[in-house]
């Protein structure tokens, strides 16, 4: 066999090998151009809250508290009530030494008796002067003088009567009495102590309407106006919740705490006791809406903060510029660029590209918009 015929017999085999290699190359190219679908975790921006909740703690107290005091000076000899004791109107709460005031009564009584005798004497003198004048035995000036002396004696007697009544009143003031039904909440003076008139001795919380006193900082005081309806909860009973109403707002801030005192009226409920710790919740309008997203959802492109949003119709991602308001411990607060319903890639932003096909995996987290400084609400949805 010649060399040329041997070569000719090998050509078909070589052609088949070349063709096979060409087909393998085409298959590899088709495999290389197969579309990539990347699984991603996302958060969905929920509808923003129009309101936020303000919560402050306070204590239950009576709407009216009376700081009772003696109306006269003296040394306390008896205290008849203790803190927490219920008293009725007219009950004696404490006493001071009445000896000096008893002596004043006796002195005033003696002065009145003397004044009565003087009136009797001057009246006899006046009547005699009238008789003498009628018989022309005495001049008219003598009658006038006798009448004047009688009038002065009557005036002195009236003054003595008033002095006696005042002395008797002061004896009555040595007993400190409750003027209304209530509960003793404080004792400021005790037996043996000398007190002045008007110095508080016993404080009584008057029965009736109760209220909660809370302290509100100045940046939130505008949300509390008289008549505003709030919710009152109590630490001692989670099931006890009442509708309260703002009754009074202090006109000035406390000089030390820089907070305003707000009084919240409560409906009459026997389960609410004085001194209980209460929590007052009030709704307030959101002035500025921020959206909270995970820090891992934030990316940067061309020196600008962006997030990758998912087009659910096409299952593709797209870069969207956002304006970051601030960073927080639980994420990033976004002021502009996102709206309710947007689906944002929560992790793996470094692998994203424009129009990249993606597949949502696991649960979608609803991330709501919130007020400035608030973290918003989150929940899992399928």
Secondary structure, 3 states (H helix, E strand, C coil): CCHHHHHHHHHHHHHHHHHHHHHHHHHHHHHHCCCCEEEECEEEEECCCCEEEEEEEEEEEECCEEEEECCCCEEEEEECCCCCCEECCCCEEEEECCHHHHHHHHHHHHHHHHHHHHHHHHHHHHHHHHHHHHCCCCCHHHHHHHHHHHHHHHHHHHHHHHHHHHHHHHHHCCEEECCCCEEEEEECCCCCCEECCCCEEEEEEECCCEEEEEEEECCCHHHCCCCCEEEEEECCEEEEEEEEEEEEECCCCCCCCCEEEEEEEECCCCCCCCCCEEEEEEEEECCCEEEEECHHHCEEECCEEEEEEEECCCCEEEEEECEEEEEECCEEEEEECCCCCCEEECCCHHHCCCCCEEEECCCEEEEEEEECCCCCCEEEEC
